[in-house]
Amino acid sequence: MRIAIEVARLGSFTAASRELRLSAPSVSRIMGELEADFGGPSLQPHDPSTRPD
Protein backbone atom coordinates (compact mmCIF):
# COMPACT_ATOMS: atom_id res chain seq x y z
CA MET A 1 0.00 0.00 0.00
CA ARG A 2 2.91 2.34 0.68
CA ILE A 3 3.82 2.25 -3.00
CA ALA A 4 0.31 3.34 -4.04
CA ILE A 5 0.41 6.17 -1.51
CA GLU A 6 3.77 7.38 -2.79
CA VAL A 7 2.66 7.18 -6.44
CA ALA A 8 -0.41 9.29 -5.61
CA ARG A 9 1.57 11.73 -3.47
CA LEU A 10 4.45 12.21 -5.89
CA GLY A 11 2.42 11.98 -9.08
CA SER A 12 4.39 9.37 -10.99
CA PHE A 13 5.68 5.82 -10.87
CA THR A 14 9.19 7.11 -11.61
CA ALA A 15 9.21 9.57 -8.71
CA ALA A 16 7.79 6.94 -6.36
CA SER A 17 10.41 4.42 -7.47
CA ARG A 18 13.18 6.92 -6.71
CA GLU A 19 11.71 7.83 -3.32
CA LEU A 20 11.24 4.18 -2.34
CA ARG A 21 14.54 3.08 -3.90
CA LEU A 22 12.83 0.52 -6.13
CA SER A 23 13.10 0.05 -9.86
CA ALA A 24 10.37 1.65 -11.96
CA PRO A 25 9.39 -1.78 -13.38
CA SER A 26 8.95 -3.09 -9.81
CA VAL A 27 6.66 -0.20 -8.92
CA SER A 28 4.68 -0.76 -12.12
CA ARG A 29 4.36 -4.50 -11.45
CA ILE A 30 3.25 -3.99 -7.85
CA MET A 31 0.71 -1.35 -8.89
CA GLY A 32 -0.62 -3.79 -11.50
CA GLU A 33 -1.00 -6.45 -8.82
CA LEU A 34 -2.87 -4.01 -6.57
CA GLU A 35 -5.19 -3.06 -9.43
CA ALA A 36 -5.87 -6.75 -10.13
CA ASP A 37 -6.62 -7.35 -6.45
CA PHE A 38 -9.04 -4.42 -6.33
CA GLY A 39 -10.61 -5.16 -9.70
CA GLY A 40 -9.65 -2.10 -11.69
CA PRO A 41 -7.38 0.87 -12.11
CA SER A 42 -6.50 2.67 -8.91
CA LEU A 43 -4.99 5.71 -10.62
CA GLN A 44 -5.87 7.58 -13.77
CA PRO A 45 -2.98 8.45 -16.06
CA HIS A 46 -2.74 12.21 -16.39
CA ASP A 47 0.00 13.84 -18.37
CA PRO A 48 2.57 14.37 -16.96
CA SER A 49 1.53 12.78 -13.65
CA THR A 50 -0.88 10.25 -12.23
CA ARG A 51 -3.96 11.19 -10.26
CA PRO A 52 -6.11 9.18 -7.85
CA ASP A 53 -9.22 7.76 -9.49
C-alpha positions, 0 to 999 in steps of 0.5 A: 500500500505504501507504493500506491500512496507514494505514487499518488503523493508524488504523481508518478511511478518514476518519482515513487520508485526513486523515493522508495529506492525501487526500480520503476518496473517493480513499482509498475508491477506492484501497482498492477497487482494491486489493481488486479486485487481491487478489480480495476485501475487505482490511478488515472494516467494524467500527463505528466503525472498520475492522479487518484481515481 
